[in-house]
């Protein structure tokens, strides 16, 4: 039975196999997206967003001044 499965697996077309690797976003990208979500929820108010994120307002401004990170 194992040999049959092995033969079947070897004869499969590569296109029919599901993608084994899924690219996950970096921690920096997750943080950036979360900051954007909170900022949108606060209607762009940086002071309110920084309080909700428990970070200093100036720290949030510095993070926002940077370009969004790559995936």
C-alpha positions in Angstrom: 0.0 0.0 0.0 2.8 2.4 0.9 4.5 1.7 -2.5 1.3 2.5 -4.3 1.0 5.8 -2.5 4.6 6.6 -3.2 4.2 5.8 -6.9 1.1 7.9 -7.1 2.9 10.8 -5.4 5.8 10.6 -7.7 3.5 10.6 -10.8 1.6 13.6 -9.6 1.9 16.8 -11.7 3.7 19.6 -9.7 0.8 22.0 -10.6 -1.7 19.7 -8.9 0.1 19.7 -5.6 -0.8 22.4 -3.1 1.8 25.1 -2.3 3.8 23.9 0.7 5.3 27.2 1.6 3.1 30.1 2.8 4.8 33.5 3.2 4.0 35.0 6.5 4.3 38.7 7.2 7.2 39.9 9.3 6.6 41.1 12.8 7.4 44.6 11.7 4.7 44.4 9.0 2.2 43.1 11.5 3.0 46.0 13.9 2.7 48.5 11.0 -0.7 47.1 10.0 -2.0 47.1 13.6 -0.9 50.7 14.0 -2.7 51.7 10.8 -5.8 49.9 12.0 -5.8 51.7 15.4 -5.0 55.0 13.7 -7.9 54.5 11.3 -10.2 53.7 14.2 -9.1 56.9 15.9 -9.8 58.9 12.7 -6.2 59.8 12.3 -5.8 61.3 15.8 -2.2 60.4 16.8 -2.5 61.4 20.4 -5.6 59.1 20.9 -4.0 56.3 18.9 -0.8 56.5 21.0 -2.8 56.2 24.2 -4.6 53.1 22.8 -1.4 51.6 21.7 0.3 52.4 25.1 3.2 54.2 23.5 4.5 57.7 23.6 3.0 60.0 21.0 6.5 60.9 19.6 7.4 57.2 19.3 4.2 56.7 17.2 5.1 59.7 15.1 8.6 58.3 14.4 7.1 54.9 13.4 4.7 56.6 11.1 7.4 58.6 9.5 9.1 55.4 8.3 8.1 53.6 5.1 5.9 50.5 5.6 8.1 47.4 5.9 8.2 44.8 3.2 6.4 41.5 3.7 
